[in-house]
């Protein structure tokens, strides 16, 4: 399972865990990924999205998935969510 957030683009980071005796051990820190279903009213469909916990809090704060997608940077979004964002923009223009 890919551990990448579809909205923020957060991926695992790598580094050293350093003990008290200064022994360095390579480690990997993974984001807190959750799977969540959202209903997109403008498109009339449900989507399952893999998000990190911080992205979930951001969606709640901004008032829903659609407003969070509109404010998100395009380079961070996954291909799937980029196409959804374009479809919503197209729907709003029409």
C-alpha positions as CSV (number, residue, x, y, z in Angstrom):
1,X,0.0,0.0,0.0
2,X,1.4,3.4,-1.0
3,X,1.9,5.7,2.0
4,X,1.3,9.0,0.2
5,X,-1.4,11.5,1.0
6,X,-3.4,12.3,-2.1
7,X,-4.1,15.9,-1.1
8,X,-0.9,17.2,0.5
9,X,1.6,14.8,-1.2
10,X,3.1,13.8,2.2
11,X,5.3,10.8,1.8
12,X,7.6,8.8,4.1
13,X,10.8,10.5,5.2
14,X,14.1,8.9,6.0
15,X,16.8,9.7,8.5
16,X,18.9,8.5,11.4
17,X,17.6,7.6,14.9
18,X,20.4,8.7,17.2
19,X,20.7,6.9,20.6
20,X,22.1,8.4,23.8
21,X,25.5,6.8,23.0
22,X,25.4,8.5,19.6
23,X,24.8,5.3,17.6
24,X,23.1,6.1,14.3
25,X,20.5,3.7,12.9
26,X,18.7,4.3,9.6
27,X,14.9,4.7,10.1
28,X,11.8,5.6,8.2
29,X,9.0,7.8,9.4
30,X,5.6,7.2,7.7
31,X,2.7,9.6,7.6
32,X,-0.5,8.7,9.4
33,X,-2.5,7.6,6.4
34,X,-6.3,7.0,6.7
35,X,-8.8,5.9,4.0
36,X,-11.9,8.0,4.0
37,X,-15.0,8.2,1.7
38,X,-16.3,11.6,0.6
39,X,-19.5,12.5,-1.3
40,X,-18.9,15.2,-3.9
41,X,-22.2,16.9,-4.3
42,X,-21.4,18.8,-7.5
43,X,-20.4,15.6,-9.3
44,X,-23.0,13.4,-7.6
45,X,-20.6,10.6,-6.7
46,X,-18.6,9.1,-3.8
47,X,-14.8,8.9,-3.7
48,X,-12.5,6.9,-1.5
49,X,-9.4,8.9,-0.8
50,X,-6.2,8.1,1.1
51,X,-5.3,11.1,3.4
52,X,-3.0,11.9,6.2
53,X,-4.6,12.9,9.5
54,X,-3.4,16.5,9.0
55,X,-5.2,16.7,5.7
56,X,-8.4,15.4,7.3
57,X,-8.2,18.2,9.9
58,X,-7.6,20.7,7.1
59,X,-10.7,19.5,5.2
60,X,-12.8,19.9,8.3
61,X,-11.4,23.4,8.9
62,X,-12.1,24.5,5.3
63,X,-15.6,23.2,5.3
64,X,-15.4,20.1,3.1
65,X,-13.5,18.3,0.4
66,X,-14.5,20.5,-2.5
67,X,-13.3,23.8,-0.9
68,X,-10.1,22.0,0.2
69,X,-9.5,20.8,-3.3
70,X,-10.0,24.3,-4.8
71,X,-7.4,25.7,-2.3
72,X,-4.9,22.9,-2.7
73,X,-1.8,23.3,-5.0
74,X,-2.0,21.3,-8.2
75,X,1.5,19.9,-7.9
76,X,0.6,18.3,-4.5
77,X,-2.6,16.6,-5.7
78,X,-2.7,13.1,-7.1
79,X,-3.7,12.6,-10.7
80,X,-7.1,11.3,-9.6
81,X,-7.9,14.4,-7.5
82,X,-6.5,16.7,-10.2
83,X,-9.0,15.4,-12.6
84,X,-11.8,15.7,-10.0
85,X,-10.8,19.3,-9.4
86,X,-10.9,20.1,-13.2
87,X,-14.3,18.4,-13.4
88,X,-15.6,20.6,-10.5
89,X,-14.2,23.7,-12.1
90,X,-15.8,22.8,-15.4
91,X,-19.2,22.1,-13.7
92,X,-19.0,25.5,-11.9
93,X,-18.3,27.3,-15.2
94,X,-21.3,25.7,-17.0
